[in-house]
């Protein structure tokens, strides 16, 4: 008797796909998928013992297919040769397993890495003493068709995610440790600061674009909020793994986001007089 979780067809061996097919279908190559299988085996092995049919490799391929295309579970199941309920359970289990690793794969630069992080941002846009760019992106479509989860991300110049908050709204005032652009650039130096700020900030804009191109499920995520948060965290962990392992993106999926006008900073920049000293000092010394 076949369980409701059982595969409709035989297992899904990696050998049946070419390298290019693996990247297109799952966003990862053979060695990368094997790495994920070994990484998640301790957390997913129990599922194999229950159903006697879904190997850890099967589960990861099914979940990766969902993350890559973001279509309905039934469509993913038909493509992968499993029943809809299996896809639902696999996406849940794999997402929870990956989300549990977020502190292992997402962290700010360590002390011995800070100098390199600052150097990379300076080479990117002449912005001094910068170790991260911050922004928010909306995930999860609720039953009224509205974006309900505001995901805050911080990344370095190499598009590695160094911090994430998948539950809160983002508000970015000017702080000694958080530089915002001038609402109006009144001097050439301030204009140069805004231009450098824009070039450095393009890292986080590119990250959001790359993240949603690599994992199309994030473009229109329909799931209950907690599951949506776990899926988002799973994709964040997978993105960092892919970036650190130099997993390629198809050329048509790697276009950067528009940079915007450096003289028109975001409307949310609300600066107070007492918080301007650090920014003014940066302008005096570097611009």
Sine and cosine of phi, psi and omega as CSV:
sin_phi,cos_phi,sin_psi,cos_psi,sin_omega,cos_omega
0.00,0.00,0.73,-0.68,-0.06,-1.00
-1.00,-0.03,0.81,-0.59,0.05,-1.00
-0.90,0.43,0.35,-0.94,0.05,-1.00
-0.91,0.42,-0.27,0.96,0.02,-1.00
-1.00,-0.07,-0.07,1.00,-0.16,-0.99
-0.96,0.28,0.41,-0.91,0.09,-1.00
-0.93,0.36,0.64,-0.76,0.09,-1.00
-0.97,0.24,-0.54,0.84,0.02,-1.00
-0.87,-0.49,-0.18,-0.98,-0.04,-1.00
-0.96,0.28,0.04,-1.00,-0.01,-1.00
-0.89,0.45,0.16,-0.99,-0.13,-0.99
-0.91,-0.41,0.98,0.22,-0.08,-1.00
-0.92,0.40,0.63,-0.78,0.00,-1.00
-0.89,0.46,-0.47,0.88,-0.07,-1.00
-0.90,0.44,-0.28,0.96,-0.03,-1.00
-0.98,0.21,-0.19,0.98,-0.05,-1.00
-0.94,-0.35,0.58,-0.82,0.17,-0.99
-0.97,0.24,0.22,-0.98,0.02,-1.00
-0.85,0.52,-0.70,0.71,0.00,-1.00
-0.89,0.45,-0.65,0.76,0.02,-1.00
-0.89,0.45,-0.61,0.80,0.04,-1.00
-0.89,0.45,-0.71,0.71,0.00,-1.00
-0.89,0.45,-0.67,0.74,-0.04,-1.00
-0.93,0.37,-0.69,0.72,-0.11,-0.99
-0.99,0.13,-0.57,0.82,-0.15,-0.99
-0.81,-0.58,-0.11,0.99,0.01,-1.00
0.95,0.32,0.07,1.00,0.01,-1.00
-0.69,-0.73,0.46,-0.89,0.07,-1.00
-1.00,0.03,0.01,-1.00,-0.09,-1.00
-0.86,0.50,-0.76,0.65,-0.02,-1.00
-0.90,0.44,-0.58,0.82,0.01,-1.00
-0.93,0.37,-0.67,0.74,0.02,-1.00
-0.91,0.41,-0.64,0.77,0.07,-1.00
-0.89,0.46,-0.59,0.80,0.08,-1.00
-0.88,0.47,-0.70,0.71,0.02,-1.00
-0.90,0.43,-0.63,0.77,0.03,-1.00
-0.86,0.50,-0.73,0.68,0.00,-1.00
-0.92,0.38,-0.59,0.80,0.00,-1.00
-0.91,0.42,-0.66,0.75,-0.13,-0.99
-0.99,-0.15,-0.10,0.99,-0.05,-1.00
-0.79,0.61,-0.73,0.69,-0.02,-1.00
-0.87,0.48,-0.46,0.89,-0.05,-1.00
-1.00,-0.01,-0.33,0.94,-0.09,-1.00
-0.92,-0.40,-0.16,0.99,-0.09,-1.00
-0.88,0.48,-0.54,0.84,-0.05,-1.00
-0.88,0.48,-0.51,0.86,-0.02,-1.00
-0.92,0.38,-0.64,0.77,0.04,-1.00
-0.87,0.50,-0.65,0.76,-0.01,-1.00
-0.92,0.40,-0.49,0.87,0.00,-1.00
-0.96,0.27,-0.74,0.67,-0.15,-0.99
-1.00,-0.05,-0.30,0.95,-0.01,-1.00
0.86,0.50,0.40,0.92,-0.05,-1.00
-0.56,-0.83,-0.58,0.81,-0.05,-1.00
-1.00,-0.05,0.97,-0.26,0.05,-1.00
-0.95,0.31,0.24,-0.97,0.06,-1.00
-0.86,0.50,-0.65,0.76,0.05,-1.00
-0.87,0.49,-0.70,0.72,0.04,-1.00
-0.85,0.53,-0.73,0.68,-0.04,-1.00
-0.87,0.49,-0.69,0.72,-0.03,-1.00
-0.93,0.38,-0.66,0.76,0.03,-1.00
-0.90,0.44,-0.65,0.76,0.02,-1.00
-0.89,0.45,-0.73,0.69,0.00,-1.00
-0.90,0.43,-0.69,0.72,0.01,-1.00
-0.88,0.47,-0.60,0.80,0.04,-1.00
-0.90,0.43,-0.65,0.76,0.04,-1.00
-0.91,0.42,-0.73,0.68,0.00,-1.00
-0.87,0.50,-0.61,0.79,-0.08,-1.00
-0.95,0.32,-0.60,0.80,-0.10,-1.00
-0.93,-0.36,-0.48,0.88,0.08,-1.00
0.93,0.37,0.32,0.95,-0.01,-1.00
-1.00,0.08,-0.07,-1.00,-0.05,-1.00
-0.91,0.42,0.47,-0.88,0.00,-1.00
-0.84,0.54,-0.63,0.78,-0.03,-1.00
-0.90,0.44,-0.62,0.78,0.02,-1.00
-0.93,0.36,-0.69,0.72,0.06,-1.00
-0.87,0.48,-0.68,0.73,0.00,-1.00
-0.88,0.48,-0.68,0.73,0.02,-1.00
-0.89,0.45,-0.66,0.75,-0.01,-1.00
-0.91,0.41,-0.64,0.77,-0.10,-1.00
-1.00,-0.04,-0.14,0.99,0.02,-1.00
0.99,0.17,0.56,0.83,0.05,-1.00
-0.75,-0.66,0.32,-0.95,0.01,-1.00
-0.97,0.23,0.37,-0.93,-0.07,-1.00
-0.83,0.55,-0.70,0.72,-0.04,-1.00
-0.89,0.46,-0.53,0.85,0.04,-1.00
-0.92,0.40,-0.68,0.73,0.03,-1.00
-0.87,0.50,-0.72,0.70,0.00,-1.00
-0.84,0.54,-0.75,0.66,-0.04,-1.00
-0.94,0.35,-0.62,0.78,-0.01,-1.00
-0.91,0.41,-0.72,0.69,0.01,-1.00
-0.86,0.51,-0.66,0.75,0.04,-1.00
-0.88,0.47,-0.78,0.62,-0.09,-1.00
-0.92,0.40,-0.71,0.70,-0.02,-1.00
-0.92,0.39,-0.62,0.78,0.02,-1.00
-0.90,0.44,-0.69,0.73,0.04,-1.00
-0.89,0.46,-0.67,0.74,-0.01,-1.00
-0.89,0.46,-0.71,0.71,0.01,-1.00
-0.93,0.36,-0.67,0.74,-0.01,-1.00
-0.87,0.49,-0.53,0.85,-0.01,-1.00
-0.93,0.37,-0.24,0.97,-0.02,-1.00
-0.99,-0.16,0.14,0.99,-0.14,-0.99
-0.87,0.49,-0.63,0.78,-0.01,-1.00
-0.94,0.34,-0.37,0.93,0.04,-1.00
-0.98,0.20,-0.54,0.84,-0.10,-0.99
-0.94,-0.34,-0.17,0.99,-0.01,-1.00
-0.82,-0.58,0.93,-0.36,-0.01,-1.00
-0.35,-0.93,0.45,-0.89,0.06,-1.00
-0.91,0.41,0.32,-0.95,0.01,-1.00
-0.84,0.54,0.69,-0.72,0.08,-1.00
-0.96,0.28,0.21,-0.98,-0.06,-1.00
-0.80,0.59,-0.64,0.77,-0.04,-1.00
-0.98,0.18,-0.04,1.00,0.00,-1.00
-0.94,-0.35,-0.17,0.99,-0.12,-0.99
-0.90,0.43,-0.66,0.75,-0.01,-1.00
-0.87,0.49,-0.67,0.74,0.02,-1.00
-0.92,0.39,-0.62,0.79,0.03,-1.00
-0.89,0.45,-0.68,0.73,0.04,-1.00
-0.90,0.45,-0.67,0.74,0.00,-1.00
-0.88,0.47,-0.68,0.74,-0.03,-1.00
-0.89,0.45,-0.68,0.74,0.02,-1.00
-0.93,0.37,-0.60,0.80,0.02,-1.00
-0.90,0.43,-0.64,0.77,0.05,-1.00
-0.92,0.38,-0.48,0.88,-0.02,-1.00
-0.95,0.32,-0.65,0.76,-0.09,-1.00
-0.42,-0.91,0.29,0.96,-0.01,-1.00
0.91,0.41,0.37,0.93,0.03,-1.00
-1.00,-0.01,0.88,-0.47,-0.10,-0.99
-0.99,0.15,0.43,-0.90,0.16,-0.99
0.80,0.60,0.64,0.77,-0.03,-1.00
-0.94,-0.35,0.76,-0.65,0.04,-1.00
-0.88,-0.47,-0.04,1.00,0.02,-1.00
-0.19,-0.98,0.44,-0.90,0.11,-0.99
-0.90,-0.45,0.67,-0.75,-0.14,-0.99
-0.86,-0.51,0.59,-0.81,0.07,-1.00
-0.25,-0.97,0.15,-0.99,0.05,-1.00
-0.86,-0.51,0.46,-0.89,0.11,-0.99
-0.65,-0.76,0.61,-0.79,-0.05,-1.00
-1.00,0.04,0.68,-0.73,0.10,-1.00
-0.79,-0.61,0.25,-0.97,0.12,-0.99
0.95,0.32,0.87,-0.50,0.09,-1.00
-0.98,-0.18,0.87,-0.49,-0.01,-1.00
-0.99,0.15,-0.04,-1.00,-0.10,-0.99
-0.91,0.41,-0.29,0.96,0.05,-1.00
-1.00,-0.08,0.11,0.99,0.04,-1.00
0.98,0.20,0.32,0.95,-0.03,-1.00
-0.96,-0.29,0.51,-0.86,0.07,-1.00
-0.97,0.23,0.83,-0.56,-0.18,-0.98
-0.89,-0.45,-0.29,0.96,-0.03,-1.00
-0.89,-0.46,0.86,-0.51,-0.01,-1.00
-0.99,-0.14,0.92,-0.39,-0.09,-1.00
-0.99,-0.14,0.90,-0.44,0.03,-1.00
-1.00,-0.06,0.78,-0.63,-0.02,-1.00
-0.80,-0.61,0.57,-0.82,0.18,-0.98
-0.83,-0.55,0.71,-0.71,0.02,-1.00
-0.72,-0.69,0.32,-0.95,0.10,-0.99
-1.00,-0.07,-0.08,-1.00,-0.08,-1.00
-0.93,0.37,-0.30,0.95,0.02,-1.00
-0.99,-0.11,0.21,0.98,0.02,-1.00
0.92,0.38,0.39,0.92,0.18,-0.98
-0.99,0.14,0.78,-0.63,0.03,-1.00
-0.97,0.25,0.84,-0.54,-0.05,-1.00
-0.96,-0.29,-0.21,0.98,0.06,-1.00
-0.33,-0.94,0.57,-0.82,0.04,-1.00
-0.52,-0.85,0.57,-0.82,0.11,-0.99
-0.74,-0.67,0.93,-0.38,-0.08,-1.00
-0.95,-0.31,0.91,0.40,0.05,-1.00
-0.07,-1.00,-0.32,0.95,-0.17,-0.99
-0.91,-0.41,0.32,-0.95,0.10,-1.00
-0.98,0.18,0.48,-0.88,0.01,-1.00
-0.98,-0.21,0.73,-0.68,0.10,-1.00
-0.63,-0.77,0.82,-0.58,-0.19,-0.98
-0.85,-0.52,1.00,0.03,0.11,-0.99
-0.99,0.16,0.27,-0.96,0.10,-1.00
-0.95,0.30,0.82,-0.57,0.02,-1.00
-0.71,-0.70,0.31,-0.95,0.05,-1.00
-0.84,0.54,-0.48,0.88,-0.01,-1.00
-0.97,-0.23,0.09,1.00,-0.06,-1.00
-0.64,-0.77,0.96,-0.30,-0.06,-1.00
-1.00,-0.05,0.80,-0.60,0.12,-0.99
-0.92,-0.38,0.37,-0.93,-0.01,-1.00
-0.96,0.27,0.26,-0.97,0.10,-0.99
-0.95,0.32,0.72,-0.70,0.06,-1.00
-0.88,0.48,-0.63,0.78,0.09,-1.00
-0.71,-0.71,0.85,-0.53,0.01,-1.00
-0.99,0.13,0.94,-0.34,-0.09,-1.00
-1.00,-0.08,-0.18,0.98,-0.01,-1.00
-0.70,-0.71,0.35,-0.94,0.08,-1.00
-0.84,0.54,-0.61,0.80,0.01,-1.00
-0.90,0.44,-0.67,0.75,0.04,-1.00
-0.91,0.41,-0.60,0.80,0.05,-1.00
-0.90,0.43,-0.65,0.76,0.04,-1.00
-0.91,0.41,-0.62,0.78,0.07,-1.00
-0.87,0.49,-0.74,0.67,0.01,-1.00
-0.87,0.49,-0.63,0.77,0.01,-1.00
-0.91,0.42,-0.70,0.71,0.03,-1.00
-0.90,0.43,-0.64,0.77,0.03,-1.00
-0.87,0.49,-0.69,0.72,0.00,-1.00
-0.89,0.45,-0.69,0.73,-0.01,-1.00
-0.91,0.41,-0.61,0.79,0.04,-1.00
-0.94,0.34,-0.63,0.78,-0.04,-1.00
-0.94,0.34,-0.30,0.95,0.01,-1.00
-0.87,0.49,-0.34,0.94,0.03,-1.00
-0.88,0.48,-0.72,0.70,-0.03,-1.00
-0.95,0.31,-0.53,0.85,0.06,-1.00
-0.92,0.39,-0.67,0.74,0.06,-1.00
-0.90,0.43,-0.65,0.76,0.01,-1.00
-0.84,0.53,-0.75,0.66,-0.01,-1.00
-0.86,0.51,-0.62,0.78,0.04,-1.00
-0.92,0.39,-0.72,0.69,-0.01,-1.00
-0.91,0.43,-0.67,0.75,-0.02,-1.00
-0.86,0.51,-0.69,0.73,-0.05,-1.00
-0.99,0.14,-0.33,0.94,0.12,-0.99
-0.98,0.20,-0.62,0.79,0.02,-1.00
-0.94,0.33,-0.64,0.77,-0.04,-1.00
-0.84,-0.55,1.00,0.03,-0.11,-0.99
-0.89,0.45,-0.33,0.94,0.02,-1.00
-0.85,0.52,-0.45,0.89,-0.04,-1.00
-0.96,0.27,-0.24,0.97,0.00,-1.00
-0.96,0.27,-0.46,0.89,-0.07,-1.00
-0.42,-0.91,0.93,0.37,-0.15,-0.99
-1.00,0.10,0.90,-0.44,0.04,-1.00
-0.92,-0.39,0.96,-0.28,0.03,-1.00
-0.25,-0.97,0.31,-0.95,0.05,-1.00
-0.91,0.41,0.43,-0.90,-0.22,-0.98
-0.80,0.60,-0.71,0.70,-0.04,-1.00
-0.90,0.43,-0.65,0.76,0.03,-1.00
-0.92,0.40,-0.61,0.79,0.04,-1.00
-0.89,0.46,-0.64,0.77,0.04,-1.00
-0.90,0.44,-0.68,0.74,0.00,-1.00
-0.91,0.41,-0.65,0.76,0.05,-1.00
-0.89,0.46,-0.69,0.73,0.02,-1.00
-0.89,0.46,-0.71,0.70,0.04,-1.00
-0.89,0.46,-0.64,0.77,0.03,-1.00
-0.86,0.51,-0.70,0.72,0.00,-1.00
-0.92,0.38,-0.55,0.83,0.06,-1.00
-0.90,0.44,-0.72,0.69,0.04,-1.00
-0.88,0.47,-0.71,0.70,-0.01,-1.00
-0.89,0.45,-0.61,0.79,0.03,-1.00
-0.88,0.48,-0.73,0.69,0.00,-1.00
-0.90,0.43,-0.63,0.78,0.06,-1.00
-0.88,0.47,-0.71,0.70,-0.01,-1.00
-0.89,0.45,-0.67,0.75,-0.03,-1.00
-0.92,0.38,-0.70,0.71,-0.02,-1.00
-0.93,0.36,-0.46,0.89,0.01,-1.00
-1.00,-0.07,0.12,0.99,0.03,-1.00
0.85,0.53,0.65,0.76,0.07,-1.00
-0.95,0.30,0.83,-0.56,-0.09,-1.00
-0.97,0.24,0.43,-0.90,0.20,-0.98
-0.96,-0.27,0.53,-0.85,0.11,-0.99
-0.88,0.48,0.57,-0.82,-0.09,-1.00
-0.82,0.57,-0.61,0.79,-0.05,-1.00
-0.98,0.21,-0.05,1.00,0.03,-1.00
-0.94,-0.35,0.21,0.98,-0.13,-0.99
-0.83,-0.55,0.45,0.90,0.00,-1.00
-0.98,0.21,0.72,-0.69,0.00,-1.00
-0.95,0.32,0.39,-0.92,0.08,-1.00
-0.95,0.31,0.42,-0.91,0.07,-1.00
-0.86,0.51,0.59,-0.81,-0.08,-1.00
-0.99,0.12,-0.45,0.89,-0.03,-1.00
0.99,0.11,0.05,-1.00,-0.04,-1.00
-1.00,-0.04,0.87,-0.50,-0.02,-1.00
-0.89,0.46,-0.36,0.93,0.03,-1.00
-1.00,0.04,0.01,1.00,0.03,-1.00
-0.83,-0.56,0.98,0.21,-0.03,-1.00
-0.93,0.36,0.29,-0.96,-0.04,-1.00
-0.85,0.52,0.53,-0.85,-0.07,-1.00
-0.93,0.37,-0.30,0.96,-0.07,-1.00
-0.98,0.18,-0.05,1.00,-0.02,-1.00
-0.96,0.26,0.98,-0.18,0.01,-1.00
-0.92,-0.38,0.97,-0.25,-0.13,-0.99
-0.98,-0.21,0.62,-0.78,0.09,-1.00
-0.95,-0.31,0.51,-0.86,-0.10,-1.00
-0.82,0.57,-0.66,0.75,-0.08,-1.00
-0.94,0.33,-0.21,0.98,-0.04,-1.00
-0.97,-0.25,0.14,0.99,-0.07,-1.00
-1.00,-0.04,-0.20,0.98,-0.13,-0.99
-0.87,0.50,-0.70,0.71,-0.03,-1.00
-0.90,0.44,-0.71,0.70,0.01,-1.00
-0.90,0.44,-0.67,0.74,0.01,-1.00
-0.89,0.46,-0.60,0.80,0.03,-1.00
-0.91,0.41,-0.64,0.77,0.05,-1.00
-0.89,0.46,-0.68,0.74,0.01,-1.00
-0.89,0.45,-0.70,0.71,-0.02,-1.00
-0.89,0.46,-0.67,0.75,-0.13,-0.99
-1.00,0.08,-0.44,0.90,-0.13,-0.99
-0.88,-0.48,-0.31,0.95,-0.12,-0.99
-0.81,-0.58,0.00,0.00,0.00,0.00
